[in-house]
Amino acid sequence: MTPMKKMKKSPAPKTLAKSATGIRGLDEITGGGLPAGRPTLVCGGAGCGKTLLSMEFLVRGATEFGEPGVFIAFEETTEELTENVASLGIDLQALVASKKLLLDYIFVDRSEFQETGEYDLEGLFIRLGYAIDSIKAKRVVLDTIEVLFGALPNQSIVRAELRRLFRWLKEKGVTVIMTGERGDGTLTRFGLEEYVSDCVISLDHRVVDQVTTRRIRVVKYRGTTHGTNEYPFLIEEDGISIWPITSVQMEHTASIERIPTGIERLDTMLGGMGFYRGSSILLSGTAGTGKTGVATTFADATCRRGERCLYISFEESPSQIIRNTGTIGLDLQQWVKAGRLQIQTVRPFYHGLEMHLARTIKAVSEFDPQVVIIDPISGLDTTGTPLEIKAALMRLLDFLKLKGITVMLTDLTLGSGSALDSTDATIPSLVDTWLMLRDLETNGERNRGLHVLKSRGMGHSNQVREFMVTATGIRLTDVYIGPTGMLTGSARVSQESRERAERVSLNEEGERQQLALECKRAALEAQIAALRAAFSGEEAIITRSFSKDRLREASVALDEAAMGRSRKGDAVKSSGNRARQNGVGGKLS
């Protein structure tokens, strides 16, 4: 066998040079920015943000990356551009004065177009080349490109000049953004620009159920991988923010640290230590069961630990939340002033589902909290289907878990039937801990109960605790089981009163029996003492009698002895026999 020849290692493939945009999120979904030295087409309908994205690309390049830029406008004058972007805090005049930016407006009147002979863009090349060379520009924006060809019916001329323009820009080595209006069934009006551009970005401003949402999608990007999904983006006071949250994966590290809930008895139900840090908690229940009370108590406990909490409400204003929580002994205003608590409120129908999600991600990124509370997520029901809501919440939870942020979601369930049955089954499967608040209606009363349906990774109580909202905070009472089952409210109080009375009665009966026993013991001891005294008396009498008998016998013996001596007779022994005085058997005289 012939030895195998060693294969030569192929050189590592060259990566495509990219020019960072500095726009939050855009560099992430494009893998580092736009293709450096190549043209990029940004297309979309009116009002979708094409001009603003292009201008921010130039401004951030000049201010953050040291790359001067040229903006050629065909529809807006330089004065109009300066005024429009001033609301975003961008001072174009200062950048122009420092030669970091050059603005130029080229007016093209379509009524003056007449296609005679050869049409070319030589005049534009000269003007644009001078602008680039004057400030040594690295970035160029042409807004909007179809104005140059709007009056030309000959598509072959348009295509030829577009290709020549793109080649000329590549030779200049500048990174270019060209904006284009969306056509009928095509990305652009002519349907040509997207084919000759190296990168195509589509912006969309759609209206669904009277709610508008801006979205961005990278249609193509030659020579590199990129995000292909649609991503929502915001236009706010600090520019464009794109949140590529659909790319979040389950790559977070599970923490073993536990954080208290703010309710001591609830901590006990959760193994004595509370929630896992970075976990997700669902708190569901019908209206009035105390979901917001539990959520704000958790927020208060977070701030007391010196951590930050972001509270997003779809139903109450910040002032109303602070006022209402004051009735249960919580002072949230102090945490707002201290910068530990941020309350954001918005009605669900103000934005679409993706926009709500993007705004939440933006708020989390800016405030950097350790705990996020959304109250309630059921407010999002009007913004999408259950599947869309589950997908959005999944992306949100993955994003928060990746950052190690603990999130609590409250969910309003229907009043009819079991709260467990009326909870959307797609939501609890996403969370780590599920707490259920229930209505317990007995004896004409409506009381509250709380129990832990699940809590991943920890042992937890399986009991239902009575849940009470008091002026000093949330309180969970001990589980109380009466003769007919779990008792709550006045039934529990009444049963406890009856049992206390029974215990008092039993104690009194026990004391009475103890007293009777003591009396019997005293009487018995008295009887024993009397018997002992009588026995002692009789014993003394008998002993005295015995003593007298012995004395009498001794006296009698002495008398007999004395009598015998006087008679000169035999001595009398104790046995009564006489002894001979002069020997045995002698006769008496």
C-alpha positions as CSV (number, residue, x, y, z in Angstrom):
1,M,0.0,0.0,0.0
2,T,1.3,3.4,-0.8
3,P,1.4,5.8,2.1
4,M,-1.3,8.4,2.2
5,K,-0.1,11.8,1.3
6,K,-0.6,14.4,4.0
7,M,-3.3,16.8,3.1
8,K,-2.3,20.4,3.2
9,K,-4.2,22.5,5.6
10,S,-6.4,25.0,3.8
11,P,-5.9,28.6,4.9
12,A,-8.6,30.0,7.2
13,P,-11.3,31.7,5.2
14,K,-11.2,35.4,5.1
15,T,-14.0,37.2,7.0
16,L,-15.9,39.9,5.3
17,A,-14.9,43.4,6.5
18,K,-17.7,45.1,8.2
19,S,-18.5,48.7,9.2
20,A,-20.1,48.9,12.6
21,T,-23.3,51.0,12.6
22,G,-23.4,51.8,16.4
23,I,-27.2,51.3,16.2
24,R,-28.3,49.2,19.2
25,G,-29.2,45.7,18.0
26,L,-28.4,46.2,14.3
27,D,-24.8,45.2,14.6
28,E,-25.9,42.1,16.4
29,I,-28.3,40.8,13.8
30,T,-25.8,41.7,11.0
31,G,-22.9,40.0,12.7
32,G,-20.9,43.2,13.2
33,G,-22.3,45.8,10.9
34,L,-22.8,46.6,7.2
35,P,-20.4,45.4,4.5
36,A,-17.4,47.8,4.5
37,G,-16.7,49.5,1.2
38,R,-19.9,48.1,-0.3
39,P,-23.4,49.4,-1.0
40,T,-26.4,48.5,1.3
41,L,-30.0,49.1,0.3
42,V,-32.4,50.2,3.0
43,C,-36.0,49.9,1.7
44,G,-39.5,50.3,3.0
45,G,-42.7,52.3,2.9
46,A,-43.3,55.8,4.0
47,G,-42.7,56.5,7.7
48,C,-40.8,53.3,8.5
49,G,-37.6,55.1,9.5
50,K,-35.3,54.8,6.4
51,T,-33.9,58.3,6.6
52,L,-33.4,58.2,10.4
53,L,-31.6,54.9,10.3
54,S,-29.3,56.2,7.5
55,M,-28.6,59.4,9.4
56,E,-27.8,57.6,12.6
57,F,-25.4,55.4,10.7
58,L,-23.5,58.5,9.6
59,V,-23.7,60.3,12.9
60,R,-22.5,57.3,15.0
61,G,-19.8,56.6,12.5
62,A,-18.5,60.2,12.8
63,T,-18.8,60.5,16.6
64,E,-18.0,56.9,17.7
65,F,-15.8,55.4,15.1
66,G,-14.0,58.4,13.6
67,E,-15.4,57.9,10.1
68,P,-16.7,61.1,8.5
69,G,-19.8,60.8,6.3
70,V,-21.6,62.4,3.4
71,F,-25.4,62.6,3.3
72,I,-26.9,63.3,-0.2
73,A,-30.6,64.1,0.0
74,F,-32.9,64.2,-3.0
75,E,-36.2,64.9,-1.2
76,E,-35.4,66.9,2.0
77,T,-33.3,70.1,2.2
78,T,-30.4,70.3,4.6
79,E,-32.4,72.7,6.9
80,E,-35.3,70.2,7.0
81,L,-32.9,67.3,7.9
82,T,-31.3,69.4,10.6
83,E,-34.6,70.2,12.2
84,N,-36.0,66.7,11.9
85,V,-33.1,65.0,13.7
86,A,-32.6,67.7,16.3
87,S,-35.5,66.1,18.3
88,L,-33.3,63.1,18.8
89,G,-30.5,65.2,20.3
90,I,-28.4,65.2,17.1
91,D,-26.7,68.5,16.3
92,L,-25.9,68.2,12.6
93,Q,-24.6,71.8,12.3
94,A,-21.9,71.1,14.9
95,L,-20.8,68.0,13.0
96,V,-20.8,69.9,9.7
97,A,-18.7,72.7,11.3
98,S,-16.2,70.2,12.6
99,K,-16.0,68.5,9.1
100,K,-17.2,65.2,10.4
101,L,-20.3,65.4,8.3
102,L,-21.3,66.9,5.0
103,L,-24.9,67.5,4.0
104,D,-25.9,68.1,0.4
105,Y,-29.3,68.5,-1.2
106,I,-29.8,67.8,-4.9
107,F,-33.1,68.9,-6.4
108,V,-34.4,66.8,-9.2
109,D,-37.5,68.0,-11.0
110,R,-39.1,65.1,-12.9
111,S,-41.0,67.4,-15.2
112,E,-37.7,68.6,-16.6
113,F,-36.6,65.0,-17.5
114,Q,-36.5,64.2,-21.2
115,E,-34.9,61.0,-22.3
116,T,-32.8,62.1,-25.3
117,G,-29.7,60.2,-26.3
118,E,-27.6,58.6,-23.6
119,Y,-28.5,59.1,-20.0
120,D,-25.8,59.0,-17.3
121,L,-25.0,60.0,-13.8
122,E,-21.7,61.7,-14.5
123,G,-22.8,64.9,-12.9
124,L,-23.7,63.1,-9.7
125,F,-20.3,61.3,-9.7
126,I,-18.5,64.6,-9.9
127,R,-20.5,66.2,-7.1
128,L,-20.4,63.2,-4.9
129,G,-16.7,62.6,-5.5
130,Y,-15.9,66.2,-4.4
131,A,-18.0,65.8,-1.2
132,I,-16.2,62.6,-0.3
133,D,-12.7,64.0,-0.9
134,S,-13.4,67.2,0.9
135,I,-13.8,65.6,4.3
136,K,-12.2,62.2,3.5
137,A,-15.5,60.5,4.0
138,K,-15.7,56.8,4.8
139,R,-19.5,56.6,4.8
140,V,-22.1,57.8,2.3
141,V,-25.9,57.9,2.3
142,L,-28.0,58.5,-0.8
143,D,-31.6,59.3,0.2
144,T,-33.6,58.3,-1.9
145,I,-32.1,56.6,-4.9
146,E,-35.2,56.2,-7.1
147,V,-35.6,59.9,-7.5
148,L,-32.7,59.9,-9.9
149,F,-34.6,57.4,-12.2
150,G,-38.2,58.2,-11.5
151,A,-38.9,59.7,-14.9
152,L,-37.0,57.1,-17.0
153,P,-39.2,54.4,-18.5
154,N,-36.2,52.5,-20.0
155,Q,-35.4,49.8,-17.4
156,S,-32.2,48.8,-19.2
157,I,-30.8,52.3,-18.8
158,V,-31.8,52.4,-15.1
159,R,-30.1,49.0,-14.5
160,A,-26.9,50.0,-16.3
161,E,-26.6,53.3,-14.5
162,L,-27.3,51.6,-11.1
163,R,-24.5,49.1,-11.7
164,R,-22.1,51.8,-12.8
165,L,-23.0,53.8,-9.7
166,F,-22.4,50.8,-7.4
167,R,-19.1,50.0,-9.1
168,W,-18.0,53.6,-8.8
169,L,-18.8,53.7,-5.0
170,K,-16.9,50.5,-4.5
171,E,-13.9,51.9,-6.2
172,K,-14.1,54.9,-3.8
173,G,-13.9,52.4,-0.9
174,V,-16.8,54.0,1.0
175,T,-19.5,52.2,2.9
176,V,-22.8,53.2,1.3
177,I,-26.5,53.2,2.4
178,M,-29.0,53.9,-0.3
179,T,-32.7,54.2,0.7
180,G,-35.5,53.2,-1.6
181,E,-39.3,53.3,-1.5
182,R,-41.2,50.0,-1.5
183,G,-42.7,49.0,-4.8
184,D,-45.8,47.1,-5.8
185,G,-44.9,43.5,-5.0
186,T,-41.2,44.4,-4.9
187,L,-38.8,45.7,-2.3
188,T,-38.1,48.8,-4.3
189,R,-40.0,50.8,-6.9
190,F,-37.9,49.6,-9.8
191,G,-37.3,46.1,-8.4
192,L,-33.6,46.4,-9.4
193,E,-31.7,47.9,-6.5
194,E,-32.1,44.8,-4.3
195,Y,-30.4,42.6,-6.9
196,V,-27.2,44.8,-7.3
197,S,-26.8,45.6,-3.6
198,D,-24.5,43.5,-1.4
199,C,-26.8,43.9,1.6
200,V,-30.6,44.6,1.6
201,I,-32.4,45.7,4.8
202,S,-36.2,45.9,4.7
203,L,-38.1,48.2,7.1
204,D,-41.8,47.7,7.7
205,H,-44.4,49.8,9.5
206,R,-47.5,47.6,9.7
207,V,-50.8,48.1,11.4
208,V,-52.6,45.1,13.0
209,D,-55.9,45.6,14.9
210,Q,-55.2,49.3,14.9
211,V,-51.8,48.9,16.5
212,T,-48.7,49.9,14.7
213,T,-45.3,48.1,14.9
214,R,-42.1,48.8,13.1
215,R,-40.0,45.8,12.1
216,I,-36.7,45.3,10.4
217,R,-35.4,42.3,8.4
218,V,-32.1,41.6,6.7
219,V,-33.3,40.3,3.4
220,K,-29.8,39.4,2.1
221,Y,-26.2,39.8,3.1
222,R,-23.6,38.5,0.7
223,G,-20.6,36.8,2.1
224,T,-21.7,36.4,5.7
225,T,-24.3,34.9,8.0
226,H,-26.9,37.1,9.5
227,G,-30.2,37.1,11.4
228,T,-33.1,36.3,9.1
229,N,-36.1,36.9,11.3
230,E,-38.2,40.0,11.6
231,Y,-37.2,42.1,14.6
232,P,-39.2,44.9,16.2
233,F,-37.5,48.2,16.6
234,L,-38.3,51.5,18.3
235,I,-37.7,55.1,17.4
236,E,-37.3,57.1,20.6
237,E,-35.6,60.1,21.9
238,D,-32.1,58.5,21.7
239,G,-32.5,57.1,18.2
240,I,-33.3,53.6,16.9
241,S,-33.2,50.6,19.1
242,I,-33.5,47.1,17.6
243,W,-34.0,44.1,19.9
244,P,-33.1,40.8,18.3
245,I,-34.8,38.8,21.1
246,T,-35.9,36.0,18.8
247,S,-32.3,34.8,18.8
248,V,-32.2,34.1,22.6
249,Q,-31.4,30.5,23.5
250,M,-31.6,28.4,26.6
251,E,-28.0,28.9,27.6
252,H,-28.4,30.4,31.1
253,T,-26.8,29.1,34.2
254,A,-29.1,28.0,36.9
255,S,-28.4,29.7,40.3
256,I,-28.6,28.0,43.6
257,E,-29.0,31.3,45.5
258,R,-32.4,31.8,47.1
259,I,-34.1,35.2,47.7
260,P,-37.0,35.8,50.1
261,T,-40.5,36.6,48.9
262,G,-41.2,39.2,51.5
263,I,-43.8,37.0,53.1
264,E,-42.3,34.8,55.8
265,R,-44.9,32.0,55.7
266,L,-44.6,31.9,51.9
267,D,-40.8,31.4,52.2
268,T,-41.7,28.5,54.6
269,M,-43.9,26.9,52.0
270,L,-41.1,27.2,49.5
271,G,-38.6,25.1,51.5
272,G,-38.0,27.9,54.0
273,M,-35.8,30.0,51.7
274,G,-38.0,31.6,49.0
275,F,-37.4,31.7,45.2
276,Y,-34.3,30.7,43.2
277,R,-32.5,33.8,41.9
278,G,-33.0,34.1,38.2
279,S,-36.1,31.9,38.2
280,S,-39.6,32.7,36.8
281,I,-42.7,32.9,38.9
282,L,-46.3,32.8,37.8
283,L,-48.9,34.2,40.3
284,S,-52.4,33.5,39.0
285,G,-55.9,34.1,40.4
286,T,-59.2,35.8,39.9
287,A,-59.8,39.5,40.5
288,G,-59.4,40.6,44.0
289,T,-57.4,37.7,45.3
290,G,-54.4,39.8,46.1
291,K,-52.0,39.2,43.1
292,T,-50.8,42.8,43.1
293,G,-50.4,42.7,46.9
294,V,-48.0,39.7,46.6
295,A,-46.2,41.3,43.7
296,T,-45.6,44.6,45.4
297,T,-44.6,42.9,48.6
298,F,-41.9,41.0,46.6
299,A,-40.9,44.3,45.0
300,D,-40.6,45.9,48.5
301,A,-38.5,43.0,49.7
302,T,-36.2,43.4,46.7
303,C,-35.6,47.1,47.3
304,R,-35.0,46.4,51.0
305,R,-32.1,44.1,50.1
306,G,-30.6,47.1,48.2
307,E,-31.5,45.6,44.8
308,R,-33.4,47.2,41.9
309,C,-36.9,46.2,40.7
310,L,-38.6,47.0,37.5
311,Y,-42.4,47.0,37.9
312,I,-44.4,47.0,34.6
313,S,-48.2,47.5,35.0
314,F,-50.9,47.3,32.4
315,E,-53.7,48.4,34.6
316,E,-52.7,51.0,37.2
317,S,-50.7,54.2,37.2
318,P,-47.6,54.5,39.4
319,S,-49.4,56.9,41.7
320,Q,-52.3,54.5,42.2
321,I,-50.0,51.6,42.8
322,I,-48.1,53.5,45.5
323,R,-51.3,54.7,47.1
324,N,-53.0,51.3,47.2
325,T,-49.9,49.5,48.6
326,G,-49.7,52.1,51.4
327,T,-52.9,50.5,52.8
328,I,-51.1,47.3,53.4
329,G,-48.1,48.8,55.1
330,L,-45.8,49.3,52.1
331,D,-44.0,52.5,51.3
332,L,-42.9,52.1,47.7
333,Q,-42.4,55.9,47.2
334,Q,-39.2,55.7,49.2
335,W,-37.8,53.2,46.8
336,V,-38.8,55.2,43.8
337,K,-37.0,58.2,45.2
338,A,-33.9,56.1,46.0
339,G,-33.7,54.8,42.4
340,R,-34.3,51.2,43.4
341,L,-37.8,50.9,42.0
342,Q,-39.0,51.9,38.6
343,I,-42.7,51.7,37.8
344,Q,-43.7,51.7,34.1
345,T,-47.3,51.7,33.1
346,V,-48.9,51.4,29.6
347,R,-52.2,50.1,28.3
348,P,-51.9,46.8,26.4
349,F,-53.6,48.2,23.2
350,Y,-51.1,51.0,22.8
351,H,-48.6,48.7,21.2
352,G,-48.4,45.4,19.5
353,L,-47.1,42.3,21.2
354,E,-43.6,42.6,19.7
355,M,-43.4,46.2,20.6
356,H,-44.4,45.5,24.2
357,L,-41.6,42.9,24.3
358,A,-39.1,45.3,22.7
359,R,-40.0,48.1,25.2
360,T,-39.6,45.7,28.1
361,I,-36.2,44.5,26.9
362,K,-35.1,48.1,26.4
363,A,-36.2,49.1,29.9
364,V,-34.4,46.1,31.4
365,S,-31.2,46.9,29.5
366,E,-31.3,50.5,30.7
367,F,-32.4,50.1,34.3
368,D,-30.5,46.8,34.9
369,P,-32.8,45.4,37.6
370,Q,-32.4,42.2,39.6
371,V,-36.1,41.6,39.7
372,V,-38.8,42.3,37.0
373,I,-42.5,42.2,37.7
374,I,-45.2,42.3,35.0
375,D,-48.7,42.8,36.2
376,P,-50.7,41.2,34.6
377,I,-49.6,39.3,31.5
378,S,-53.3,38.6,30.8
379,G,-53.4,42.2,29.5
380,L,-51.5,41.0,26.5
381,D,-54.4,38.7,25.4
382,T,-55.6,41.5,23.0
383,T,-52.2,41.8,21.3
384,G,-51.9,38.3,19.8
385,T,-53.0,34.7,19.7
386,P,-52.1,32.3,22.6
387,L,-49.3,30.8,20.5
388,E,-47.8,34.3,19.7
389,I,-48.1,35.3,23.4
390,K,-46.3,32.1,24.5
391,A,-43.5,32.6,21.9
392,A,-43.1,36.2,23.1
393,L,-43.0,35.3,26.8
394,M,-40.6,32.4,26.0
395,R,-38.2,34.9,24.4
396,L,-38.6,37.3,27.3
397,L,-38.0,34.7,30.0
398,D,-35.0,33.3,28.1
399,F,-33.6,36.9,27.9
400,L,-34.1,37.5,31.6
401,K,-32.7,34.1,32.7
402,L,-29.6,34.8,30.6
403,K,-29.1,37.9,32.6
404,G,-29.8,36.2,35.9
405,I,-32.9,38.3,36.5
406,T,-35.8,37.0,38.6
407,V,-39.2,37.6,37.0
408,M,-42.7,37.5,38.5
409,L,-45.7,37.4,36.2
410,T,-49.3,37.8,37.4
411,D,-52.1,36.4,35.5
412,L,-55.8,37.2,35.8
413,T,-57.9,34.1,35.5
414,L,-61.7,33.8,34.8
415,G,-64.1,33.9,37.7
416,S,-66.2,30.9,36.6
417,G,-65.0,27.5,37.4
418,S,-61.6,26.5,38.8
419,A,-58.9,29.1,38.5
420,L,-56.6,26.3,37.5
421,D,-58.8,25.3,34.6
422,S,-59.1,28.9,33.3
423,T,-55.4,29.6,33.3
424,D,-53.8,29.5,29.8
425,A,-52.1,26.1,29.7
426,T,-49.3,27.5,27.5
427,I,-48.0,29.9,30.2
428,P,-47.5,27.7,33.4
429,S,-45.3,25.3,31.4
430,L,-42.8,28.1,30.9
431,V,-42.3,29.1,34.5
432,D,-40.3,27.6,37.4
433,T,-42.8,28.3,40.2
434,W,-46.5,28.6,40.0
435,L,-48.5,30.1,42.9
436,M,-52.3,30.0,42.8
437,L,-54.5,32.4,44.7
438,R,-58.1,31.1,45.1
439,D,-61.5,32.3,46.3
440,L,-62.8,30.2,49.2
441,E,-66.5,30.8,49.4
442,T,-68.2,29.3,52.5
443,N,-70.9,30.3,54.9
444,G,-71.8,33.3,52.8
445,E,-68.2,34.6,52.9
446,R,-65.5,35.1,50.3
447,N,-62.0,34.4,51.7
448,R,-58.7,33.9,50.0
449,G,-56.4,30.9,49.8
450,L,-52.9,30.3,48.5
451,H,-51.1,27.2,47.5
452,V,-48.0,26.2,45.5
453,L,-48.9,24.2,42.4
454,K,-45.3,23.7,41.4
455,S,-41.8,24.9,42.2
456,R,-39.0,23.3,40.2
457,G,-35.9,22.2,42.0
458,M,-37.2,22.5,45.6
459,G,-39.4,20.8,48.1
460,H,-42.6,22.8,48.8
461,S,-45.7,22.6,50.8
462,N,-48.8,20.9,49.3
463,Q,-51.2,22.7,51.7
464,V,-53.6,25.5,51.1
465,R,-53.0,28.4,53.4
466,E,-55.6,31.1,54.1
467,F,-54.3,34.3,52.6
468,M,-55.1,37.6,54.4
469,V,-54.5,41.2,53.4
470,T,-54.1,43.3,56.5
471,A,-53.0,46.8,57.3
472,T,-49.6,45.5,58.2
473,G,-49.0,43.4,55.1
474,I,-49.7,40.0,53.7
475,R,-50.3,37.3,56.2
476,L,-50.7,33.5,55.8
477,T,-52.5,31.7,58.6
478,D,-51.8,28.2,59.7
479,V,-53.6,25.4,58.0
480,Y,-56.8,24.8,60.0
481,I,-58.8,21.6,59.5
482,G,-62.2,21.4,61.2
483,P,-64.7,18.5,61.4
484,T,-66.0,19.3,57.9
485,G,-62.6,20.2,56.2
486,M,-60.6,23.4,55.9
487,L,-62.2,26.3,57.6
488,T,-61.6,30.0,56.7
489,G,-62.9,33.4,57.8
490,S,-65.6,33.5,60.5
491,A,-66.1,29.8,60.3
492,R,-62.5,29.3,61.4
493,V,-62.8,31.9,64.1
494,S,-66.1,30.4,65.3
495,Q,-64.6,26.9,65.4
496,E,-61.5,28.1,67.1
497,S,-63.8,29.8,69.8
498,R,-65.7,26.6,70.3
499,E,-62.6,24.6,70.7
500,R,-61.1,27.2,73.1
501,A,-64.3,26.9,75.2
502,E,-64.1,23.1,75.1
503,R,-60.5,23.3,76.2
504,V,-61.5,25.6,79.1
505,S,-64.3,23.2,80.1
506,L,-61.9,20.3,80.0
507,N,-59.4,22.2,82.1
508,E,-62.0,23.0,84.7
509,E,-63.2,19.4,84.8
510,G,-59.6,18.2,85.2
511,E,-59.0,20.7,88.0
512,R,-62.2,19.5,89.8
513,Q,-61.2,15.9,89.5
514,Q,-57.8,16.7,90.8
515,L,-59.2,18.6,93.8
516,A,-61.5,15.6,94.6
517,L,-58.6,13.3,94.4
518,E,-56.6,15.5,96.7
519,C,-59.5,15.4,99.2
520,K,-59.7,11.7,99.0
521,R,-56.0,11.4,99.5
522,A,-56.1,13.7,102.6
523,A,-59.1,11.7,104.0
524,L,-57.3,8.4,103.4
525,E,-54.1,9.8,105.0
526,A,-56.2,10.9,108.0
527,Q,-57.7,7.5,108.4
528,I,-54.3,5.9,108.2
529,A,-53.0,8.3,110.8
530,A,-56.0,7.4,113.1
531,L,-55.5,3.7,112.7
532,R,-51.8,4.1,113.4
533,A,-52.6,6.1,116.5
534,A,-55.1,3.5,117.7
535,F,-52.6,0.7,117.0
536,S,-50.0,2.6,118.9
537,G,-52.3,3.0,121.9
538,E,-53.3,-0.7,122.0
539,E,-49.6,-1.7,121.5
540,A,-48.7,0.5,124.5
541,I,-51.4,-1.0,126.7
542,I,-50.4,-4.6,125.8
543,T,-46.7,-3.8,126.4
544,R,-47.6,-2.3,129.8
545,S,-49.7,-5.4,130.7
546,F,-46.8,-7.7,129.8
547,S,-44.5,-5.6,132.0
548,K,-46.9,-5.8,134.9
549,D,-47.2,-9.6,134.5
550,R,-43.5,-10.0,134.6
551,L,-43.2,-7.8,137.7
552,R,-46.0,-9.8,139.3
553,E,-44.3,-13.1,138.6
554,A,-41.0,-11.7,140.0
555,S,-42.8,-10.5,143.1
556,V,-44.5,-13.8,143.6
557,A,-41.2,-15.6,143.3
558,L,-39.6,-13.4,145.8
559,D,-42.5,-13.9,148.2
560,E,-42.3,-17.7,147.8
561,A,-38.6,-17.7,148.3
562,A,-39.0,-15.6,151.4
563,M,-41.7,-17.8,152.8
564,G,-39.6,-20.9,152.2
565,R,-36.7,-19.5,154.1
566,S,-39.0,-18.6,156.9
567,R,-40.3,-22.1,157.0
568,K,-37.0,-23.7,156.5
569,G,-38.5,-25.5,153.6
570,D,-37.3,-26.4,150.1
571,A,-36.6,-23.7,147.7
572,V,-39.2,-23.2,145.2
573,K,-38.1,-23.1,141.6
574,S,-39.8,-21.5,138.8
575,S,-41.2,-24.9,137.7
576,G,-43.0,-25.3,141.1
577,N,-40.8,-28.3,142.3
578,R,-39.4,-28.1,145.7
579,A,-35.7,-28.7,146.2
580,R,-34.4,-30.4,149.2
581,Q,-32.7,-28.2,151.5
582,N,-30.2,-30.8,152.8
583,G,-29.9,-32.9,149.6
584,V,-31.9,-34.7,147.1
585,G,-34.5,-37.0,148.4
586,G,-34.2,-35.8,152.1
587,K,-37.3,-35.5,154.1
588,L,-38.7,-32.4,155.5
589,S,-38.6,-31.9,159.1
